[in-house]
Amino acid sequence: LSLSLSLSLSLSLSPTYQPILANKGLSLSHLTCILFQLLMTSYSVHSTVVSRYAHTLVTSILCNPHDEAHEATFDLDLPRVAFISNFTMKSNTLSIHFYFLSRDRESEKFRISTRLAAGTEVTFALAYEELLQRHQGRYQLVVSLRPGQLVRKLNVEITVSERTGIAYVHIPPLRTSRQEGGGSERDAPPSTRIQRGETCVRITFSPTLQDQSAFSRSGIMADFTVHYDVAMEDIIGDVQIYGGYFIHYFAPRGLPPVEKNVVFVIDVSGSMFGTKLQQTKKAMDTILSDMQASDYFNIISFSDKVNIWKAEGSIQATVQNIHSAKNYLSRMESAPQLGTDINAALLAAASVLNHSNQEPGKGRGVGQIPLIMFLTDGEPTAGVTTPSVILSNIRQALGHRVSLFSLAFGDDADFSLLRRLSLENQGEARRIYEDSDAALQLEGFYDEISKPLLADVHLDYLGGLVGASPRAHFPNYFCGSELVVAGKLQPGEQELGIHLAARGHSGQLLVARRSEEATNSSQKAFGCPGKPALSVAHFIRRLWAYVTIGELLEARFQARDTTTRRLLAAKALNLSLQYNFVTPLTSLVVRILGGTEHDMDSKESSVELAKGKQGAPLAKTPLSPRLYSMLTVWEPRGGARYSFSIIM
């Protein structure tokens, strides 16, 4: 059998590549496993995180050792919040076939394919950027490792630099499924090294072929994850100013939680029948057990009718009341053919909160934070069903006094409507996926909002501008999270003054002030010893653009008139083009670099993704390039679509 495989392999390999593969030290068993596929000679991930802003470059090199052409494919899972900033593909023969992005639970799937001639190789390199968000007291960087085969040179290098210092870092085991919990404190994967300093940590992961085969016969197919948190002693937080731009990270620690009054609004319409309702009940059982005794709560179930558990208003989360609520939930049922009256359910929640606020001794007192946690798996099918009317009714009923958090359970929920409802009412919307861990997803979201520490957070910047305003406002600050403000210094200013005003525990007013010199020389140096000095100004400038584009896109999504939407889109588009970001307003344009139409087959060529206005391909190559293909791909944030051109 061994002799037969060896002979088959020798016959199938291009003579050009037989000595090359031998020099790479690959065993017969390894070569045999690639008999009918291309050989990946290198797969590397380099990620640099500076002040929470991550730039990641993924590079893959594939060679064709066969004596005939084969398809070469580059697959990558991208974080949902990331913007692609560059893509290149280099080969001495070039033939692109297709490219697309699709959506998964927590990532966007990037895929590009090309026909690779015998005895040749291709290099794919994709760069993307993202702001790491703080959840439950830590930041998480996830890089996808899915080469699809054993790789002789597989390397991950991650550098994290934080000015205020790194308080905690942990590398959990490789995660093969999005359903796996992220809280494991087990050992890091084999071949992982961690070098830690005061303001920097360097992490490398270089698994051998043996390490990879121990994971799977087809190599590693998993996520490499880094968890970390920063030191933060000042109540104002960390303010960094470079080159006329500033970033403010606000995440105070050690504050007592503010009491909350939360109304759980649960869809029990026909589509929730069965597993989804059982998972919701399971999650609610855990959520109720974790409530603080000083909190108040109520439960509303709805289909085409609305049922309020305690019609007189919210009640305190005592042991007895929690037990009573669990009994009520256990009897909650759904039935086929029941509709979904979203408008009536949310109006009932607003009424409960208003009623609790008006009756002394019953529910919300001074300083309590009112929240609605709204879960549905469908569209409005009963009562008021026109989205614009629902939005208007709920906006008026809540009056910018209540934070509405919407959970879209499954693919049939009207996520666009839920997102608008939440954004217009001081909250956010989140998708809950129909997986076996749906209950854990629900519990995890509640954990993020379970401990409000501050309300009505006002941040004023004397000498600075956040968009067109010198101030920023956040309805709440929750334990374990972080508020991020990106702005510019006003012309000629040499100092930035920061003024904080917020409402804390028992309604107490929290006030703090600080000033920062607006010169690069005044900023504390940080980074890894022995490494080249960080270009922090470069990262801060790109981070400002990343945050600003996100805010403009969100404002555009919320805008109610066409003129405002167009103005916001134009601003976001200009920034996207200026900073080379692929966003919902730009297109990916693949173009040939170098060579001519005459000598393209004989000279090494490369392809990169350029960025242009949506639907309008960017620059052509100098020698009358021809349009090869125009495709429409994926549905990014806000429901827009990307398109891109392959120009040759």
C-alpha positions as CSV (number, residue, x, y, z in Angstrom):
1,L,0.0,0.0,0.0
2,S,2.8,2.4,0.9
3,L,4.6,1.7,-2.3
4,S,1.5,2.1,-4.3
5,L,0.7,5.5,-2.7
6,S,4.3,6.6,-3.2
7,L,4.3,5.7,-6.9
8,S,0.9,7.4,-7.4
9,L,2.1,10.5,-5.7
10,S,5.3,10.7,-7.7
11,L,3.4,10.4,-10.9
12,S,0.9,13.1,-10.0
13,L,3.4,15.7,-8.9
14,S,4.8,18.2,-11.3
15,P,8.5,17.4,-11.8
16,T,9.2,21.1,-11.0
17,Y,7.8,20.7,-7.5
18,Q,9.1,17.3,-6.5
19,P,12.5,18.6,-5.2
20,I,10.8,21.7,-3.7
21,L,8.5,19.6,-1.6
22,A,11.3,17.3,-0.5
23,N,13.3,20.3,0.6
24,K,10.4,21.4,2.8
25,G,10.8,18.2,4.9
26,L,7.3,16.9,4.3
27,S,6.7,13.3,5.1
28,L,5.2,10.7,2.7
29,S,2.0,10.6,4.7
30,H,1.7,14.4,4.6
31,L,2.3,14.4,0.8
32,T,-0.1,11.6,0.3
33,C,-2.9,13.6,2.1
34,I,-2.5,16.3,-0.5
35,L,-2.6,14.0,-3.5
36,F,-5.9,15.5,-4.7
37,Q,-5.6,19.1,-3.4
38,L,-3.2,22.0,-3.4
39,L,-0.4,22.2,-0.9
40,M,-0.5,25.1,1.6
41,T,3.1,25.9,2.3
42,S,2.5,28.8,4.7
43,Y,-0.4,30.2,6.8
44,S,0.2,33.2,9.0
45,V,-1.8,35.6,11.1
46,H,-0.2,38.8,12.4
47,S,-2.4,41.0,14.6
48,T,-1.4,44.3,16.2
49,V,-3.6,45.8,18.9
50,V,-2.9,49.3,20.0
51,S,-5.4,50.9,22.4
52,R,-8.1,48.3,21.7
53,Y,-7.8,48.9,17.9
54,A,-6.7,45.7,16.1
55,H,-5.1,45.5,12.7
56,T,-5.0,41.9,11.5
57,L,-3.2,40.5,8.4
58,V,-3.9,36.9,7.2
59,T,-1.5,35.5,4.6
60,S,-1.8,32.1,2.9
61,I,0.5,30.6,0.3
62,L,-0.8,27.7,-1.9
63,C,1.2,25.8,-4.5
64,N,0.0,23.4,-7.2
65,P,2.3,20.4,-7.2
66,H,0.2,18.6,-9.8
67,D,0.7,18.4,-13.5
68,E,-2.6,20.0,-14.3
69,A,-4.4,23.2,-13.1
70,H,-6.5,23.1,-9.9
71,E,-8.8,25.5,-8.0
72,A,-7.1,27.6,-5.3
73,T,-9.4,29.0,-2.6
74,F,-8.9,31.4,0.2
75,D,-11.4,31.2,3.0
76,L,-11.5,33.4,6.1
77,D,-14.0,34.2,8.9
78,L,-14.1,37.9,9.6
79,P,-15.4,39.5,12.8
80,R,-18.8,41.1,12.1
81,V,-17.6,44.5,13.3
82,A,-14.5,44.5,11.1
83,F,-13.8,46.6,8.0
84,I,-11.6,45.1,5.3
85,S,-8.8,47.5,4.6
86,N,-6.7,45.6,2.0
87,F,-6.6,42.5,-0.1
88,T,-3.9,41.3,-2.4
89,M,-3.4,38.1,-4.5
90,K,-0.1,37.4,-6.2
91,S,0.6,34.8,-8.8
92,N,2.6,34.4,-12.0
93,T,-0.6,33.3,-13.7
94,L,-3.9,34.9,-12.7
95,S,-7.5,33.8,-13.3
96,I,-10.1,34.9,-10.8
97,H,-13.3,32.8,-10.7
98,F,-15.5,34.1,-7.9
99,Y,-15.5,36.0,-4.7
100,F,-18.2,36.4,-2.0
101,L,-19.0,37.2,1.6
102,S,-21.6,35.5,3.6
103,R,-22.9,35.8,7.1
104,D,-22.6,33.4,10.1
105,R,-23.4,33.8,13.8
106,E,-20.5,36.0,14.8
107,S,-18.6,36.4,11.6
108,E,-18.7,37.3,7.9
109,K,-17.2,34.6,5.7
110,F,-14.8,35.8,3.0
111,R,-14.0,33.5,0.1
112,I,-12.1,34.0,-3.2
113,S,-11.1,31.4,-5.7
114,T,-8.7,31.3,-8.7
115,R,-7.5,28.7,-11.2
116,L,-3.9,27.8,-10.4
117,A,-1.7,26.4,-13.2
118,A,0.5,23.4,-12.7
119,G,3.8,24.1,-10.9
120,T,2.8,27.6,-9.8
121,E,1.9,29.2,-6.5
122,V,-0.4,31.9,-5.3
123,T,-0.2,34.2,-2.2
124,F,-3.4,35.6,-0.7
125,A,-3.2,38.4,1.9
126,L,-6.2,40.1,3.5
127,A,-6.1,42.8,6.1
128,Y,-9.0,44.0,8.3
129,E,-9.4,46.4,11.2
130,E,-11.8,46.4,14.2
131,L,-12.3,48.0,17.6
132,L,-12.3,45.4,20.4
133,Q,-15.3,45.9,22.6
134,R,-15.3,45.3,26.3
135,H,-17.9,42.8,27.5
136,Q,-18.2,41.4,31.0
137,G,-14.9,42.9,32.1
138,R,-12.6,41.9,29.2
139,Y,-11.7,42.4,25.6
140,Q,-11.8,39.5,23.1
141,L,-9.7,39.2,20.0
142,V,-10.6,36.2,17.8
143,V,-8.6,35.1,14.8
144,S,-9.9,32.4,12.5
145,L,-7.5,29.4,11.8
146,R,-9.1,27.3,9.0
147,P,-6.4,26.4,6.5
148,G,-8.2,23.2,5.7
149,Q,-5.0,21.0,5.8
150,L,-1.8,20.4,7.8
151,V,0.6,23.3,7.2
152,R,4.3,23.1,7.6
153,K,4.6,26.8,8.5
154,L,1.6,27.8,10.6
155,N,2.1,30.8,12.7
156,V,0.0,33.3,14.7
157,E,1.6,36.4,16.3
158,I,-0.4,38.8,18.3
159,T,0.9,42.0,20.0
160,V,-1.3,44.0,22.4
161,S,-0.2,47.4,23.6
162,E,-2.2,49.4,26.1
163,R,-1.1,52.7,27.6
164,T,-2.7,52.3,31.1
165,G,-1.2,48.8,31.4
166,I,-2.5,45.2,31.0
167,A,-4.2,43.9,34.1
168,Y,-5.2,40.4,32.8
169,V,-4.5,38.2,29.8
170,H,-5.7,34.6,29.1
171,I,-5.6,32.3,26.1
172,P,-8.4,29.7,26.2
173,P,-8.3,26.5,24.3
174,L,-9.0,26.6,20.6
175,R,-12.7,27.1,19.9
176,T,-14.2,24.9,17.2
177,S,-17.8,26.0,17.5
178,R,-19.5,29.4,18.0
179,Q,-21.6,27.6,20.5
180,E,-18.7,27.0,22.9
181,G,-18.6,29.2,25.9
182,G,-15.9,31.9,26.0
183,G,-15.3,31.8,29.7
184,S,-13.0,28.8,29.9
185,E,-10.0,29.3,32.1
186,R,-8.3,26.1,30.9
187,D,-4.8,26.0,29.5
188,A,-3.8,27.7,26.3
189,P,-3.3,25.5,23.2
190,P,0.1,23.7,22.9
191,S,2.9,25.6,21.2
192,T,1.5,28.9,22.7
193,R,4.0,31.4,24.2
194,I,3.1,34.5,26.1
195,Q,5.6,37.3,26.8
196,R,4.1,39.9,29.1
197,G,5.3,43.4,30.0
198,E,3.7,46.3,31.9
199,T,2.0,47.8,28.8
200,C,2.4,45.1,26.3
201,V,1.9,41.4,25.8
202,R,3.2,39.3,22.8
203,I,1.5,36.0,22.0
204,T,2.8,33.4,19.5
205,F,1.2,30.2,18.4
206,S,3.2,27.9,16.2
207,P,1.8,24.4,16.2
208,T,3.9,21.6,14.7
209,L,2.5,19.2,12.2
210,Q,2.1,16.8,15.1
211,D,0.2,19.4,17.1
212,Q,-2.1,20.0,14.1
213,S,-2.7,16.4,13.3
214,A,-3.6,15.8,17.0
215,F,-6.3,18.4,16.6
216,S,-7.7,16.9,13.4
217,R,-6.5,14.7,10.5
218,S,-7.3,17.7,8.2
219,G,-5.5,20.2,10.4
220,I,-6.7,23.0,12.7
221,M,-10.2,24.3,12.0
222,A,-10.8,26.6,14.9
223,D,-10.6,30.1,16.4
224,F,-7.6,31.3,18.4
225,T,-8.8,33.6,21.1
226,V,-7.2,36.2,23.3
227,H,-8.9,37.6,26.4
228,Y,-7.5,40.6,28.2
229,D,-8.4,43.6,30.3
230,V,-6.6,46.9,31.0
231,A,-5.7,48.7,34.2
232,M,-8.0,51.8,34.7
233,E,-7.6,53.8,37.9
234,D,-8.8,57.2,36.9
235,I,-12.6,57.8,37.1
236,I,-12.4,59.8,33.9
237,G,-10.7,56.9,32.1
238,D,-8.0,57.0,29.4
239,V,-7.8,60.0,27.0
240,Q,-5.2,59.8,24.2
241,I,-4.5,62.7,21.9
242,Y,-2.3,62.4,18.8
243,G,-2.1,64.5,15.7
244,G,-5.2,66.6,16.4
245,Y,-7.4,63.5,17.1
246,F,-8.5,62.2,20.5
247,I,-9.9,58.9,21.8
248,H,-11.6,58.7,25.2
249,Y,-12.1,55.3,26.9
250,F,-14.5,55.5,29.8
251,A,-14.8,52.4,32.0
252,P,-14.8,53.3,35.7
253,R,-14.4,50.4,38.1
254,G,-15.5,49.9,41.7
255,L,-18.8,51.8,41.5
256,P,-21.9,50.4,43.3
257,P,-24.7,49.2,41.0
258,V,-27.7,51.4,40.4
259,E,-31.1,49.8,41.1
260,K,-33.1,48.9,38.0
261,N,-36.7,48.3,37.1
262,V,-36.8,45.8,34.3
263,V,-39.8,44.6,32.4
264,F,-39.4,41.3,30.5
265,V,-41.6,41.2,27.4
266,I,-41.8,37.7,25.9
267,D,-43.4,36.6,22.6
268,V,-45.6,33.5,23.0
269,S,-47.1,33.6,19.5
270,G,-47.5,30.5,17.5
271,S,-44.0,30.6,16.0
272,M,-42.5,30.4,19.5
273,F,-44.2,27.1,20.2
274,G,-41.9,24.2,21.2
275,T,-38.1,24.5,21.6
276,K,-37.8,28.3,21.4
277,L,-40.2,28.9,24.2
278,Q,-38.6,26.1,26.3
279,Q,-35.2,27.7,25.8
280,T,-36.6,31.1,26.7
281,K,-38.1,29.7,29.9
282,K,-34.8,28.1,30.8
283,A,-32.9,31.4,30.3
284,M,-35.5,33.3,32.3
285,D,-35.1,30.9,35.2
286,T,-31.4,31.7,35.4
287,I,-31.9,35.4,34.8
288,L,-34.5,35.7,37.6
289,S,-32.1,33.8,40.0
290,D,-29.4,36.4,39.3
291,M,-31.5,39.5,40.0
292,Q,-30.4,41.8,42.8
293,A,-32.8,41.9,45.8
294,S,-33.0,45.7,45.4
295,D,-34.2,45.5,41.8
296,Y,-37.8,45.6,40.6
297,F,-39.3,43.7,37.7
298,N,-42.4,42.5,35.9
299,I,-43.2,40.1,33.1
300,I,-45.4,40.6,30.0
301,S,-46.3,37.8,27.6
302,F,-47.9,38.5,24.3
303,S,-49.2,37.1,21.1
304,D,-52.3,38.7,19.5
305,K,-53.2,39.5,23.1
306,V,-51.1,41.0,26.0
307,N,-50.9,39.5,29.5
308,I,-49.3,41.4,32.3
309,W,-48.1,39.3,35.3
310,K,-48.5,42.2,37.8
311,A,-50.9,44.7,36.4
312,E,-50.5,47.0,39.4
313,G,-46.8,47.6,38.5
314,S,-43.3,46.2,39.0
315,I,-42.5,44.4,42.2
316,Q,-39.3,43.9,44.2
317,A,-37.0,41.0,43.4
318,T,-37.4,39.3,46.8
319,V,-36.9,35.5,47.2
320,Q,-40.7,35.0,47.4
321,N,-41.4,37.2,44.4
322,I,-38.7,35.4,42.3
323,H,-40.2,32.1,43.2
324,S,-43.7,33.3,42.2
325,A,-42.4,34.6,38.9
326,K,-40.7,31.2,38.1
327,N,-44.0,29.5,38.7
328,Y,-45.8,31.9,36.4
329,L,-43.2,31.3,33.6
330,S,-43.5,27.5,34.0
331,R,-47.2,27.8,33.1
332,M,-46.6,30.1,30.1
333,E,-47.7,28.4,26.9
334,S,-47.8,29.1,23.2
335,A,-50.2,27.7,20.6
336,P,-50.3,27.6,16.8
337,Q,-52.2,30.3,14.9
338,L,-51.5,33.0,17.5
339,G,-50.4,36.4,16.0
340,T,-47.8,38.9,17.1
341,D,-48.9,42.3,18.4
342,I,-45.5,44.1,19.0
343,N,-47.1,47.5,19.3
344,A,-49.5,46.6,22.1
345,A,-46.9,44.6,24.0
346,L,-44.4,47.5,24.2
347,L,-47.1,50.0,25.0
348,A,-48.1,47.8,27.9
349,A,-44.4,47.7,29.1
350,A,-44.3,51.5,29.0
351,S,-47.5,51.7,31.0
352,V,-46.1,49.3,33.6
353,L,-43.0,51.4,34.1
354,N,-45.0,54.7,34.2
355,H,-47.4,53.2,36.7
356,S,-44.6,51.9,38.9
357,N,-43.0,55.4,38.8
358,Q,-46.2,57.1,39.9
359,E,-47.1,55.0,42.9
360,P,-44.9,55.5,46.0
361,G,-43.6,52.3,47.5
362,K,-44.4,50.3,44.4
363,G,-41.5,49.8,42.0
364,R,-39.3,52.4,40.6
365,G,-38.0,54.9,43.2
366,V,-35.6,57.8,42.9
367,G,-32.5,56.8,40.9
368,Q,-33.8,53.5,39.5
369,I,-33.0,52.8,35.9
370,P,-36.0,51.6,33.8
371,L,-35.2,48.9,31.2
372,I,-37.3,46.8,28.8
373,M,-35.9,43.4,27.6
374,F,-38.0,42.5,24.6
375,L,-37.8,39.1,22.9
376,T,-39.7,38.2,19.7
377,D,-39.1,35.8,16.8
378,G,-41.4,37.3,14.2
379,E,-42.9,40.3,12.5
380,P,-45.9,42.4,13.6
381,T,-48.9,40.5,12.4
382,A,-51.7,41.6,14.8
383,G,-52.9,45.0,15.9
384,V,-50.8,47.9,14.5
385,T,-48.5,46.3,11.9
386,T,-47.2,49.4,10.1
387,P,-43.5,49.8,11.2
388,S,-43.5,53.7,11.1
389,V,-46.6,53.8,13.3
390,I,-45.2,51.3,15.8
391,L,-42.0,53.3,16.0
392,S,-43.8,56.6,16.6
393,N,-46.1,55.1,19.2
394,I,-43.3,53.5,21.2
395,R,-41.1,56.6,20.9
396,Q,-43.8,58.7,22.3
397,A,-44.7,56.2,25.1
398,L,-41.2,55.8,26.3
399,G,-40.3,59.5,25.9
400,H,-36.5,58.9,26.0
401,R,-36.7,57.8,29.6
402,V,-36.5,54.1,29.1
403,S,-33.8,51.9,27.5
404,L,-35.3,49.3,25.2
405,F,-33.2,46.2,24.5
406,S,-34.6,44.0,21.7
407,L,-33.7,40.3,21.0
408,A,-34.5,38.9,17.6
409,F,-34.9,35.1,18.1
410,G,-34.2,33.3,14.8
411,D,-34.2,34.3,11.2
412,D,-37.9,35.2,10.9
413,A,-37.7,38.2,13.3
414,D,-37.9,41.7,11.8
415,F,-34.5,42.7,12.9
416,S,-34.6,46.0,11.1
417,L,-37.7,47.1,13.0
418,L,-36.2,45.8,16.3
419,R,-33.0,47.7,15.7
420,R,-34.8,50.9,15.0
421,L,-37.0,50.5,18.1
422,S,-33.9,50.0,20.2
423,L,-31.7,52.8,18.7
424,E,-34.6,55.3,19.0
425,N,-35.1,54.3,22.6
426,Q,-31.6,54.3,24.2
427,G,-30.9,50.6,23.7
428,E,-29.6,48.1,21.3
429,A,-30.8,45.1,19.3
430,R,-29.1,41.7,19.3
431,R,-29.7,38.5,17.3
432,I,-30.4,35.2,19.2
433,Y,-29.6,32.3,16.9
434,E,-31.7,29.1,16.8
435,D,-29.0,26.8,18.2
436,S,-28.8,24.5,21.2
437,D,-27.1,27.3,23.1
438,A,-30.0,29.8,22.6
439,A,-30.7,29.9,26.4
440,L,-27.0,30.7,27.0
441,Q,-27.2,33.5,24.4
442,L,-30.1,35.0,26.2
443,E,-28.4,34.7,29.6
444,G,-25.2,36.2,28.2
445,F,-27.0,39.3,26.9
446,Y,-28.8,39.9,30.2
447,D,-25.5,39.6,32.0
448,E,-24.2,42.5,30.0
449,I,-27.0,44.8,31.2
450,S,-27.7,43.3,34.6
451,K,-25.6,45.8,36.6
452,P,-26.0,49.4,35.5
453,L,-23.4,51.6,37.3
454,L,-24.3,55.0,35.9
455,A,-27.2,56.7,34.1
456,D,-27.4,59.9,32.0
457,V,-23.6,60.0,31.4
458,H,-22.6,63.4,30.0
459,L,-19.1,63.9,28.7
460,D,-18.1,67.5,27.7
461,Y,-14.9,68.2,25.8
462,L,-13.6,71.8,26.2
463,G,-11.4,72.4,23.1
464,G,-12.7,69.3,21.2
465,L,-15.5,68.3,18.9
466,V,-17.3,65.0,18.7
467,G,-18.8,65.3,15.2
468,A,-20.2,68.8,15.3
469,S,-20.7,68.9,19.1
470,P,-18.4,69.4,22.0
471,R,-20.2,66.8,24.1
472,A,-21.3,63.2,24.1
473,H,-24.2,61.6,26.0
474,F,-24.9,57.9,26.9
475,P,-28.1,56.8,28.6
476,N,-26.3,54.1,30.7
477,Y,-23.0,52.7,31.6
478,F,-23.1,49.0,32.5
479,C,-20.6,47.0,34.6
480,G,-17.9,45.3,32.5
481,S,-18.5,47.5,29.4
482,E,-16.8,50.6,28.1
483,L,-17.9,53.8,26.5
484,V,-15.7,55.1,23.6
485,V,-15.7,58.6,22.3
486,A,-13.7,59.7,19.2
487,G,-13.2,63.3,18.3
488,K,-11.0,66.1,17.0
489,L,-9.3,69.0,18.6
490,Q,-10.6,72.4,17.6
491,P,-8.0,74.3,15.6
492,G,-5.3,76.0,17.7
493,E,-6.2,74.2,20.9
494,Q,-3.3,73.1,23.1
495,E,-5.4,71.5,25.8
496,L,-8.4,69.2,26.0
497,G,-10.7,69.6,29.1
498,I,-12.9,66.6,30.0
499,H,-15.9,67.1,32.2
500,L,-18.0,64.2,33.4
501,A,-21.5,64.4,35.0
502,A,-23.6,61.2,35.6
503,R,-26.1,59.8,38.0
504,G,-25.0,57.0,40.2
505,H,-26.3,54.8,43.1
506,S,-29.3,56.2,44.9
507,G,-29.5,59.1,42.4
508,Q,-26.2,60.6,43.6
509,L,-24.6,63.0,41.1
510,L,-21.1,62.0,40.0
511,V,-18.9,64.9,38.7
512,A,-15.2,64.8,37.7
513,R,-12.9,67.0,35.6
514,R,-9.5,66.6,33.9
515,S,-7.3,68.3,31.4
516,E,-4.9,66.7,28.9
517,E,-2.1,68.5,26.9
518,A,-2.8,68.3,23.2
519,T,0.7,67.5,22.1
520,N,2.2,64.1,21.1
521,S,5.2,64.7,23.4
522,S,3.0,64.8,26.4
523,Q,1.6,61.3,25.8
524,K,3.1,58.4,27.7
525,A,5.1,56.0,25.5
526,F,4.0,52.4,25.6
527,G,4.6,49.2,23.7
528,C,6.8,46.1,23.8
529,P,10.5,46.4,24.8
530,G,12.9,45.7,22.0
531,K,10.2,46.3,19.3
532,P,10.1,49.2,16.9
533,A,8.3,52.2,18.4
534,L,4.5,52.1,17.8
535,S,3.0,54.7,15.4
536,V,0.2,55.3,17.9
537,A,-0.9,58.4,16.0
538,H,-1.6,56.3,13.0
539,F,-3.7,53.9,15.0
540,I,-5.6,56.7,16.7
541,R,-6.4,58.4,13.5
542,R,-7.7,55.2,11.9
543,L,-9.6,54.4,15.0
544,W,-11.2,57.9,14.9
545,A,-12.3,57.2,11.3
546,Y,-13.6,53.7,12.2
547,V,-15.7,55.0,15.1
548,T,-17.0,58.0,13.1
549,I,-18.0,55.9,10.1
550,G,-19.9,53.5,12.4
551,E,-21.7,56.5,14.0
552,L,-22.6,58.0,10.7
553,L,-24.0,54.7,9.4
554,E,-26.0,54.2,12.5
555,A,-27.4,57.8,12.3
556,R,-28.2,57.2,8.6
557,F,-30.1,54.1,9.5
558,Q,-32.2,56.0,12.1
559,A,-32.8,59.1,9.9
560,R,-36.4,59.6,8.9
561,D,-36.0,61.8,5.8
562,T,-34.2,61.2,2.5
563,T,-32.1,64.4,2.6
564,T,-30.6,63.6,6.0
565,R,-29.8,60.0,4.9
566,R,-28.0,61.2,1.8
567,L,-25.9,63.8,3.7
568,L,-24.9,61.2,6.3
569,A,-24.2,58.6,3.6
570,A,-22.0,61.1,1.7
571,K,-19.9,61.8,4.9
572,A,-19.5,58.1,5.6
573,L,-18.6,57.4,2.0
574,N,-15.9,60.1,1.9
575,L,-14.3,58.8,5.1
576,S,-14.5,55.2,3.9
577,L,-12.6,56.1,0.7
578,Q,-10.1,58.3,2.5
579,Y,-9.2,55.6,4.9
580,N,-9.5,52.7,2.5
581,F,-12.3,50.9,4.4
582,V,-14.8,48.5,2.8
583,T,-18.1,49.6,4.3
584,P,-21.8,49.2,3.2
585,L,-21.3,52.3,1.1
586,T,-18.2,51.2,-0.8
587,S,-17.5,48.5,-3.4
588,L,-14.7,46.1,-3.7
589,V,-12.9,46.6,-6.9
590,V,-10.4,43.9,-7.9
591,R,-7.7,45.2,-10.3
592,I,-4.5,44.0,-11.8
593,L,-1.3,45.7,-10.7
594,G,1.8,45.8,-12.9
595,G,2.4,44.1,-16.2
596,T,0.6,44.9,-19.5
597,E,-2.1,43.3,-21.5
598,H,0.6,41.9,-23.7
599,D,2.9,40.4,-21.1
600,M,0.4,39.6,-18.4
601,D,0.9,35.8,-18.9
602,S,4.6,36.0,-18.6
603,K,5.1,38.4,-15.7
604,E,4.1,38.0,-12.0
605,S,0.8,39.8,-11.4
606,S,-1.1,40.8,-8.3
607,V,-4.6,41.7,-7.5
608,E,-5.8,44.0,-4.8
609,L,-9.2,45.2,-3.6
610,A,-9.7,48.9,-4.2
611,K,-12.6,50.8,-2.8
612,G,-15.1,52.9,-4.7
613,K,-18.5,54.4,-4.5
614,Q,-21.2,51.8,-4.4
615,G,-22.0,50.6,-7.9
616,A,-19.2,52.6,-9.6
617,P,-15.9,50.7,-10.2
618,L,-12.8,52.6,-9.3
619,A,-9.7,53.2,-11.4
620,K,-9.0,51.1,-14.5
621,T,-5.5,49.8,-15.2
622,P,-3.6,52.1,-17.6
623,L,-3.8,49.8,-20.6
624,S,-7.5,49.7,-21.4
625,P,-8.5,46.9,-19.0
626,R,-11.7,45.0,-19.7
627,L,-14.5,44.4,-17.2
628,Y,-14.3,40.7,-16.3
629,S,-17.3,40.3,-14.0
630,M,-19.6,42.3,-11.8
631,L,-21.1,40.5,-8.8
632,T,-23.4,41.6,-5.9
633,V,-22.4,40.1,-2.6
634,W,-23.5,39.8,1.0
635,E,-25.9,41.8,3.2
636,P,-23.8,43.9,5.7
637,R,-25.0,46.1,8.5
638,G,-28.2,48.0,7.8
639,G,-29.3,45.7,5.0
640,A,-27.2,47.4,2.3
641,R,-25.4,45.3,-0.3
642,Y,-21.8,45.3,-1.5
643,S,-20.8,44.9,-5.2
644,F,-17.4,44.6,-6.7
645,S,-15.8,44.5,-10.1
646,I,-13.0,42.3,-11.3
647,I,-11.0,44.4,-13.7
648,M,-8.4,42.8,-16.0
